[in-house]
Amino acid sequence: MEGRAPSSQVYEDDRTLAFMDINPATDGHALVVPKSHARDLFDVSGEDADAMFRTVRRVAAAAKAAFGVDGVNLLQANGATAFQTVFHVHVHVIPRYRIDEIRLPWIPRPGDRSKIAANGEELRAALA
């Protein structure tokens, strides 16, 4: 990380940095990044990904305690199609309030069971 942009840093360790989002979805919205550059989740090293998610867990717990929220969303996007706009891997830690106006980006509805099973088979094969 070059550290050129102004930020309100909330946490730092040897591998990660957490700071407040300058375009927050809700009060307390923070970002967690690895210090080593990686474009997205597919580019980040396993060690940096592990460290990033340890920090995410720590920041999420702190947000819950600090803001008294019942929930926290984590958002991690990879690629422009998935809404990634900053091409340094990062995780959004978004405290959720009963009165906020954040909504899911899709409408949950039952899927085609045979298609779900076929997709599961493809995913299992790719994981093997």
N, C-alpha and C positions, 0 to 999 in steps of 0.2 A: 504494500500500500504506500502510495506516495504522500498522502496526508495533505494534499493541496487545498481541498475544499473545506470551508469552515464547517465545524460540526460540534454538537454537544455530546461529547463522549461520555458513556456511562460505565464501561468496563473494558479492561484490556488484560491479556495474558501474553505469553510468548508467541502464540499462534493466531490469536483472534482479537477482534476489536468489535465492540458494540457501541452504537451511537443512535441518537434520535433521528427519525426520518423527517426530512424537511417538508415533505408533502404527506402529512399523517392522515391515515384513514380514521383513526380515533385518537383521543388523548392517550399519550404514553406509547405510541407506535414507535418501535425501535427496529434497527437493522443489525444483523450480526454477519460479519465477513471474516474470511481468513485473511491474514496479512499477506500471504503469498498469492500472487495473481493466478487466478483460474477463471476462464471465461464462464463456465457453468458447471453443473453437477457432474457432467461427463468428463470434465477437464481437471477437476480438483483431485488432489492426492487423497488416498484413504486416510492418512494421518490427519490432514487438514480437515477433511469432512468429519471425522470423529471429533476433533477439537471444536469445530464449528457447532456441531449439534450438542456437545456438552455445554457450550456457552449459551446456545439457544435455550436449553432447558433451564439454565441458571437465570437468564434474563426473563424468561416466561414466569418462573416462580417469583422473581422479584416484582414483576409487573402485577401479578395477582396480589401480592402482599401490599405493594405501594398504593394501588388504586382500588383495592377491595372489589375486584371484578370476579364474576363467577366463571368466566371463560377466557380463553386466549386462542386466537387463530394463528397458525403458522402458514406462511405462504412462501413458496420457493418456486420460481419460474425458470424454465430453460428454453431459450430460443424466442425469437420475436413472435412466432405463432402462439406461444404460451404466455404472451404479455411481458416477456423480459425486455426491459428498456435500458438497464445498466448492465453492461457485459463484463461484470466481475461477480462471481457467484456470491449470493447473499440470501439470507432468510429474513423475512419480515416477521416480527413478533408483534401481534396486534391485540391489545387488550379489548375485550368485548363487554359492552355495557347494554343493559336491557333496553335502553332508549336510543341506541345508535341506529343509524340507517343503513348499515352494511347488509348486503344480501348475497346469497350464493350466486355464482355466475351461470348456474344451470338450474333447471327445474327437475328435482328428483322424481322419477317415475319408473315403474317396473320395466325391465328390459326383456328382450326375447331370450328365454332360457337356453335355447339351443345355441344361439349366437354367443351368449355368456360362456357356455361350456366350451365352445370352439375357441373362443379367445383365451380361455384358461389353458387349453391344451397348447396353443401357440406360445403363450408366456412360459409355461412349464418347460417346453422344448428349448426355448431361448435361454432359460436359466440353467439347463443341464450342462 
